[in-house]
Amino acid sequence: MIFLSEENPFAQGGNRLCFVHPDDASRCIKVRRPDFTLADCRRKKKFPKNLRPLTSFDDNLEEFNVLKKLSTIKGDSIFVHIYKCFGFIDTDMGKGLVTELIKDADGRISRSLKHYIWEEGYTDNCRDALVQLESFWLNKLIPSRDLLTHNIVVQMGENNQIIRLVVIDGLGSPHLIPFQWFPVSYQKRYVSKKIKRLHCRIDEFIDNCNSGKKPSSLGILQAR
């Protein structure tokens, strides 16, 4: 049993809290927010989604299954730009999903793309790293929900240079039919649309930053 309830999470998502694994600083433990249960999540959905079983709203379970399937279909090369997953562990806050904790060369926890742009601006280095991520996403035809800036982590190397961007959430396809069963032409259009939407979100976020609007705490590191 891992005890997390007395620890401070280093980040918070829409449904989950992220903790550094107390026994392995290279790993992260994701647990459900205690103030937002699976039942709460289901109540927010409209008919007919609100008729689905509670397990279908379990982000940790879905994430584990999606990463396992992606690794099987695409191979381990996906982990260049997607984080690794190591299965479940018991915590005093419920089942926790253990994943790779992305860190910078100096040992600090890597910031989200949202956090990076807020602090550093949309640098040329960041643009180049995004081009690499996009090329990978299209080459591998990775199925995902919308690519969000708080779900992409910027791993820094020495001399304040970006090593890579890593997607840490939002993977998988909403379709009932397995994504790989669709024609390649459809898969390419689908992935391209997700990339285009990401650019729109970045542009919108930059406009907000330039206007002095402070970002929400979602995806902003609470501790490094």
N, C-alpha and C positions, 0 to 999 in steps of 0.2 A: 504493500500500500504506500502510495506517494502522497504526502500531505502538502496541499497547495493553498488551502483556504486562508492561511495566515501570511501567505506570500503576496507580493505585489506583481501583477501581470506587467509585462513590458509593452504589451499592445492589446488593443481590443478591436474586434471586428463587429459586424452587425449582430451576430448571434453567439460569438465565442470569445473567450479570453485566452491569451497566449502567455505561457510561463516558460522560463528557462528550466529545463530538467534539472532538479537539484542534485542528481547523481551523475549527470553527463552534460556539461556546459555546451557541447556541440549539438545538442538536440533541444527541440521545443515540444511542449505538451499543450495541446489545444483542448479546452474543456468548454462545455456549454455555459453561457452566462446564467448564473443562478436566478436572476431576475427576469429571465425570458425562457420559459419552458417550451418543450415540444408542443404541448397543448396550446400555449399562447401563440406559437407560430402557426398552428393549424387554424386557430380562430381568426387570424388575420386574412386567411385565404377566402376567396369567393367560391361559390358552387361551380363545378363539382369537386374542385381541389380540396375543399374542406371535408370531403368524405373519405379522403385517403387515410390509411393507417398512420399512427404516430411515427413509426419507424421511417416512413418515407420523408419525414422532415428532419431526420438526424443528419446534420451536415458532416459530422465525423465519419459516420458509416458510409455515406455517399462518397466522400472524398477518398476513403480507403479503397472502395470498390472501383472507382474511376481510375485511380493511379495504378492499381493492380492490372486493370484491363489495358490501360495505355502502355504499360511496360511490356505486357505480353504481345500486343499487336505491333507496337512501334519499335520495341527494343530499348535497351538501357541508354541509348544515345539521347533520349528525350531529357535526361537529367542534366544536360548542359544548361537548359533554360527552364527546367521544372524541378521543384524540390523533391527530395526523396521522402518516402514514408516507411515507417518501421513497425506499424501495427498499434495495438491498443495496450493500455496499462490501467490498473485500478488506482484511482485517486479518491481523496475524501470529498471531491466535488463531482464524482461520477466517473464514467469511463473517459479516459483521455487518449487522444490520438497523438502518437509520438512521430515527429517529423524532423527533417534536417533543419537546423537553425543556421541561416545564412549570416555570415559575419564578414566584416571588412578585414583587410590585411593587418590592421592594428588591434584586432581582436574584439572590436565593438560590434554590436548587433547592427546589421545593415538597415538603412532607412528604406521606407517605401518610396516609389517614384513620386508620389504626392508630397511626401516629406522632403525629398531631395529638391524638387522644383521650388517648393516654398522657401527653402533655405539658400539654395545655390542659383536658382533660375534655370531656364531651359538652355543649358550650355551646349556647345557644339559636341562635346564628348557624350552628352546625354542623347543628342540626336543620332549620333553614330551608333550608339549602343542600341537604340530603338530600331534602327534599320536592321541590325543584326538579329534582333528578336523577331522582327516581322518576317525576315527571310527564312528563319528557322520555322516559324509558325506555318508559313505557306508551303515550305518544302516538306514538312512532316504532316501537314494537314491535321493540325491538332484541334480537336473539337473543344469548344469552350462556350460558356455564357459570355456576356459582355466582359471585355477586358477592362478592368478598373484600375485607376492609378494607385489605389491603396492596396491592391492585390498583386502588385509588381514590386519586387525588391531590387534595389540598386546596390550591387556588391562592389565596394571600392578596393582598389589595390594601393600600391605605394605611389607616392607623388600625386595623390588626389586624382587618380585616373580610374575610370569605371572598368571593372573586369568583365562584368556581364549583368544582364537583367534576368531575374528569376521570377516566374509566375508562381504564386504560393496559394492561390485559391481561384474558384470559379471555373474549374475544368469540367469537361463532360458536355454532352449534348442533351438538350431538352426533348429531343425526338424520342418517340416510343421505339422506332426502328433504329438499330445500331448504326451509328454514323458511317462506319466503314462500308456499309451496304449501299449507300447512296453512290450515284455516278461521281467520278472524280471531278467532273465539271461543276457539279452542284457543290461538292465539298470545297472547291477553290472559291466559288462565289460566296459561300457561307463564311469561310475564314477571312476572305478579303473584306467582307462587310464588317466583321468584328474589328479588324485593324482600322478601318476607316472611322468607326465609331470611337475608337480609342483616341485617334488624332483629334476628333471633335471635342472629346472630354478634356484633353490636354489643353487645347486652345481656349476652351471655356475657363479652365482652372487658371491659366496664365492671365486671362483678362481679369478674373476676380482678384488674383494676387496684385496685379498692377493697379487695381482700384483701391487696394488696401484692405480688402475683405479677408479676414482671418479664416483659415480652413477649420473644418470640424475636427474633433479629436480622432475620428475614424481613420485608422492607418497611420496615425502620428505616434511615434515611439514615446512611451511614458518614462522609459528608462533605458540607458545604453550602458 
